[in-house]
């Protein structure tokens, strides 16, 4: 990981189940996107992988310096490409968002700061971006 020692990092995860005839295409698309996402400002890490059982389930794991960096990515053309790929190559995908706190945010669980108001994204409607307050 590039730098996991910053407090308040944001983690975005997605589990994607490829349509049976689109498994290889989704795999190639995710690998292509990972390189571009890793180059985005504020991206600390972006990883993609496939279930070890060999089925059509893939995961995407992104770590951002802070909420602002993640929101900037979510407003970018690159995120629209990700949403488009997930809606055409996979079953409906839910993105999950987590905020990690502490000087070693990735090394230990964060204290519960109370309910977080983080965005929920459904790629079936890529034209509607969530508002975060």
MARBA-146170 format. One record per residue (C-alpha): z, x, y; residue in one letter. Coordinates in nm, 3 decimals. Example, Ala and Ser with C-alpha at 12.3 -4.5 7.8 and 13.67 -1.06 7.14 Angstrom:
2
<r pz="0.780" px="1.230" py="-0.450" aa="a"/>
<r pz="0.714" px="1.367" py="-0.106" aa="s"/>
//
This chain:
133
<r pz="0.000" px="0.000" py="0.000" aa="x"/>
<r pz="-0.086" px="0.132" py="0.344" aa="x"/>
<r pz="0.255" px="0.071" py="0.509" aa="x"/>
<r pz="0.509" px="-0.174" py="0.367" aa="x"/>
<r pz="0.803" px="-0.067" py="0.581" aa="x"/>
<r pz="0.739" px="-0.305" py="0.875" aa="x"/>
<r pz="0.963" px="-0.606" py="0.922" aa="x"/>
<r pz="0.809" px="-0.949" py="0.928" aa="x"/>
<r pz="0.497" px="-0.886" py="0.722" aa="x"/>
<r pz="0.295" px="-1.190" py="0.619" aa="x"/>
<r pz="0.171" px="-1.234" py="0.264" aa="x"/>
<r pz="-0.121" px="-1.463" py="0.184" aa="x"/>
<r pz="-0.196" px="-1.542" py="-0.180" aa="x"/>
<r pz="-0.455" px="-1.757" py="-0.350" aa="x"/>
<r pz="-0.525" px="-1.841" py="-0.713" aa="x"/>
<r pz="-0.887" px="-1.931" py="-0.772" aa="x"/>
<r pz="-1.026" px="-2.087" py="-1.089" aa="x"/>
<r pz="-1.397" px="-2.010" py="-1.109" aa="x"/>
<r pz="-1.641" px="-2.273" py="-1.217" aa="x"/>
<r pz="-1.743" px="-2.167" py="-1.570" aa="x"/>
<r pz="-2.100" px="-2.073" py="-1.475" aa="x"/>
<r pz="-1.983" px="-1.897" py="-1.156" aa="x"/>
<r pz="-1.719" px="-1.659" py="-1.297" aa="x"/>
<r pz="-1.918" px="-1.337" py="-1.256" aa="x"/>
<r pz="-2.042" px="-1.438" py="-0.911" aa="x"/>
<r pz="-1.687" px="-1.514" py="-0.794" aa="x"/>
<r pz="-1.565" px="-1.180" py="-0.932" aa="x"/>
<r pz="-1.836" px="-0.989" py="-0.745" aa="x"/>
<r pz="-1.779" px="-1.188" py="-0.426" aa="x"/>
<r pz="-1.405" px="-1.121" py="-0.428" aa="x"/>
<r pz="-1.457" px="-0.749" py="-0.483" aa="x"/>
<r pz="-1.701" px="-0.739" py="-0.192" aa="x"/>
<r pz="-1.460" px="-0.930" py="0.033" aa="x"/>
<r pz="-1.164" px="-0.704" py="-0.051" aa="x"/>
<r pz="-1.328" px="-0.399" py="0.107" aa="x"/>
<r pz="-1.408" px="-0.593" py="0.425" aa="x"/>
<r pz="-1.064" px="-0.753" py="0.446" aa="x"/>
<r pz="-0.890" px="-0.415" py="0.404" aa="x"/>
<r pz="-1.077" px="-0.297" py="0.716" aa="x"/>
<r pz="-0.948" px="-0.586" py="0.929" aa="x"/>
<r pz="-0.699" px="-0.502" py="1.206" aa="x"/>
<r pz="-0.344" px="-0.554" py="1.082" aa="x"/>
<r pz="-0.432" px="-0.575" py="0.712" aa="x"/>
<r pz="-0.183" px="-0.363" py="0.518" aa="x"/>
<r pz="-0.323" px="-0.446" py="0.174" aa="x"/>
<r pz="-0.581" px="-0.671" py="0.009" aa="x"/>
<r pz="-0.613" px="-0.692" py="-0.367" aa="x"/>
<r pz="-0.812" px="-0.918" py="-0.599" aa="x"/>
<r pz="-0.790" px="-0.944" py="-0.973" aa="x"/>
<r pz="-0.869" px="-1.152" py="-1.278" aa="x"/>
<r pz="-0.632" px="-1.299" py="-1.533" aa="x"/>
<r pz="-0.583" px="-1.055" py="-1.823" aa="x"/>
<r pz="-0.660" px="-1.333" py="-2.072" aa="x"/>
<r pz="-1.022" px="-1.313" py="-1.962" aa="x"/>
<r pz="-1.040" px="-1.672" py="-1.846" aa="x"/>
<r pz="-1.187" px="-1.777" py="-1.515" aa="x"/>
<r pz="-0.868" px="-1.745" py="-1.309" aa="x"/>
<r pz="-0.864" px="-1.493" py="-1.024" aa="x"/>
<r pz="-0.604" px="-1.402" py="-0.763" aa="x"/>
<r pz="-0.622" px="-1.277" py="-0.408" aa="x"/>
<r pz="-0.325" px="-1.102" py="-0.244" aa="x"/>
<r pz="-0.329" px="-1.006" py="0.126" aa="x"/>
<r pz="-0.049" px="-0.845" py="0.330" aa="x"/>
<r pz="-0.064" px="-0.856" py="0.710" aa="x"/>
<r pz="0.142" px="-0.666" py="0.968" aa="x"/>
<r pz="0.251" px="-0.990" py="1.131" aa="x"/>
<r pz="0.163" px="-1.354" py="1.184" aa="x"/>
<r pz="-0.068" px="-1.274" py="1.476" aa="x"/>
<r pz="-0.283" px="-1.044" py="1.263" aa="x"/>
<r pz="-0.304" px="-1.303" py="0.985" aa="x"/>
<r pz="-0.396" px="-1.578" py="1.232" aa="x"/>
<r pz="-0.665" px="-1.358" py="1.386" aa="x"/>
<r pz="-0.815" px="-1.308" py="1.040" aa="x"/>
<r pz="-0.794" px="-1.682" py="0.968" aa="x"/>
<r pz="-0.997" px="-1.748" py="1.286" aa="x"/>
<r pz="-1.261" px="-1.490" py="1.187" aa="x"/>
<r pz="-1.603" px="-1.521" py="1.030" aa="x"/>
<r pz="-1.470" px="-1.321" py="0.733" aa="x"/>
<r pz="-1.214" px="-1.590" py="0.652" aa="x"/>
<r pz="-1.483" px="-1.859" py="0.680" aa="x"/>
<r pz="-1.687" px="-1.659" py="0.426" aa="x"/>
<r pz="-1.384" px="-1.650" py="0.194" aa="x"/>
<r pz="-1.334" px="-2.027" py="0.232" aa="x"/>
<r pz="-1.701" px="-2.090" py="0.167" aa="x"/>
<r pz="-1.704" px="-1.872" py="-0.144" aa="x"/>
<r pz="-1.391" px="-2.036" py="-0.281" aa="x"/>
<r pz="-1.527" px="-2.387" py="-0.221" aa="x"/>
<r pz="-1.868" px="-2.319" py="-0.381" aa="x"/>
<r pz="-1.766" px="-2.088" py="-0.668" aa="x"/>
<r pz="-1.420" px="-2.216" py="-0.763" aa="x"/>
<r pz="-1.218" px="-2.530" py="-0.812" aa="x"/>
<r pz="-1.020" px="-2.636" py="-0.501" aa="x"/>
<r pz="-0.806" px="-2.344" py="-0.393" aa="x"/>
<r pz="-0.466" px="-2.350" py="-0.228" aa="x"/>
<r pz="-0.363" px="-2.060" py="-0.011" aa="x"/>
<r pz="0.010" px="-1.980" py="0.008" aa="x"/>
<r pz="0.184" px="-1.798" py="0.290" aa="x"/>
<r pz="0.512" px="-1.605" py="0.283" aa="x"/>
<r pz="0.694" px="-1.407" py="0.550" aa="x"/>
<r pz="0.883" px="-1.100" py="0.428" aa="x"/>
<r pz="1.165" px="-0.952" py="0.638" aa="x"/>
<r pz="1.357" px="-0.625" py="0.640" aa="x"/>
<r pz="1.285" px="-0.255" py="0.671" aa="x"/>
<r pz="1.164" px="-0.243" py="0.310" aa="x"/>
<r pz="1.010" px="-0.588" py="0.303" aa="x"/>
<r pz="0.815" px="-0.530" py="-0.016" aa="x"/>
<r pz="1.102" px="-0.365" py="-0.204" aa="x"/>
<r pz="1.366" px="-0.639" py="-0.199" aa="x"/>
<r pz="1.385" px="-1.015" py="-0.150" aa="x"/>
<r pz="1.412" px="-1.129" py="0.210" aa="x"/>
<r pz="1.711" px="-1.329" py="0.332" aa="x"/>
<r pz="1.635" px="-1.696" py="0.373" aa="x"/>
<r pz="1.566" px="-1.745" py="0.746" aa="x"/>
<r pz="1.540" px="-2.122" py="0.701" aa="x"/>
<r pz="1.229" px="-2.332" py="0.665" aa="x"/>
<r pz="0.915" px="-2.157" py="0.780" aa="x"/>
<r pz="0.633" px="-2.340" py="0.954" aa="x"/>
<r pz="0.334" px="-2.164" py="0.803" aa="x"/>
<r pz="-0.023" px="-2.290" py="0.778" aa="x"/>
<r pz="-0.167" px="-2.467" py="0.479" aa="x"/>
<r pz="-0.538" px="-2.415" py="0.419" aa="x"/>
<r pz="-0.767" px="-2.616" py="0.198" aa="x"/>
<r pz="-1.113" px="-2.461" py="0.174" aa="x"/>
<r pz="-1.277" px="-2.797" py="0.105" aa="x"/>
<r pz="-1.276" px="-2.850" py="0.484" aa="x"/>
<r pz="-1.350" px="-2.501" py="0.623" aa="x"/>
<r pz="-1.426" px="-2.635" py="0.969" aa="x"/>
<r pz="-1.066" px="-2.736" py="1.025" aa="x"/>
<r pz="-0.837" px="-2.440" py="1.080" aa="x"/>
<r pz="-0.459" px="-2.495" py="1.070" aa="x"/>
<r pz="-0.249" px="-2.473" py="1.381" aa="x"/>
<r pz="0.060" px="-2.255" py="1.362" aa="x"/>
<r pz="0.346" px="-2.296" py="1.603" aa="x"/>
//
